[in-house]
Amino acid sequence: MEKICAICGKSSHMGGHYKKLISRYNPSPLKRKYPNLQWVTVPASTTKKKYKEFAGKKILACAKCIKGLAK
């Protein structure tokens, strides 16, 4: 299963940074960051264009899209 939001297409990305220290070795590893995806059922009577394609279906959506769906 892919970790991609069905509505906006948000997916994972690499995050983190290396610390620049004088005379010390500190490799801060780059880690993969995943979006906050949750299963949600889109109501069949949705009026927004963005969500009409998924009306009445159960999809994986990020928290930001779920918040927009509730408005």
C-alpha positions as CSV (number, residue, x, y, z in Angstrom):
1,M,0.0,0.0,0.0
2,E,1.4,3.4,-0.9
3,K,1.6,6.1,1.6
4,I,0.1,8.9,-0.5
5,C,-2.9,11.1,0.2
6,A,-5.7,10.3,-2.4
7,I,-6.9,13.9,-2.5
8,C,-3.8,16.2,-2.5
9,G,-1.1,13.7,-3.4
10,K,1.1,14.4,-0.4
11,S,3.7,11.7,0.1
12,S,6.8,11.0,2.2
13,H,10.0,13.1,2.1
14,M,13.4,13.0,3.6
15,G,13.9,15.3,6.6
16,G,16.6,16.2,9.1
17,H,19.9,18.0,8.8
18,Y,23.6,17.7,9.7
19,K,24.9,19.7,12.6
20,K,28.1,21.6,11.9
21,L,30.3,21.1,14.9
22,I,33.9,22.1,15.5
23,S,36.1,19.1,16.3
24,R,33.2,16.7,16.9
25,Y,31.7,14.1,14.7
26,N,27.9,14.3,14.8
27,P,26.2,12.6,11.9
28,S,22.5,13.4,12.4
29,P,20.8,10.8,10.2
30,L,18.4,11.8,7.5
31,K,15.1,10.1,8.2
32,R,12.0,9.6,6.1
33,K,9.0,11.7,7.2
34,Y,5.5,10.3,6.5
35,P,2.3,12.3,6.2
36,N,-0.5,11.8,8.8
37,L,-2.7,9.5,6.7
38,Q,-6.0,8.2,8.0
39,W,-8.9,6.2,6.6
40,V,-12.0,8.3,6.1
41,T,-15.3,7.8,4.3
42,V,-16.2,10.7,2.2
43,P,-20.0,11.5,2.4
44,A,-22.0,10.9,-0.7
45,S,-23.6,14.4,-0.5
46,T,-20.4,16.4,-0.8
47,T,-20.6,19.8,-2.6
48,K,-16.9,20.6,-3.0
49,K,-15.3,19.9,-6.4
50,K,-12.1,18.6,-4.8
51,Y,-14.0,15.7,-3.1
52,K,-16.7,14.9,-5.6
53,E,-14.5,12.3,-7.3
54,F,-14.3,10.3,-4.0
55,A,-18.0,10.7,-2.9
56,G,-19.2,7.7,-1.0
57,K,-15.8,5.9,-1.0
58,K,-13.4,5.0,1.8
59,I,-10.0,6.6,1.1
60,L,-6.6,7.4,2.7
61,A,-6.4,11.1,3.3
62,C,-4.0,13.4,5.2
63,A,-5.1,15.2,8.3
64,K,-5.2,18.6,6.4
65,C,-7.6,17.2,3.7
66,I,-9.8,15.7,6.4
67,K,-10.0,19.0,8.2
68,G,-11.0,20.7,4.9
69,L,-13.6,18.0,4.3
70,A,-15.4,18.9,7.5
71,K,-15.8,22.5,6.6
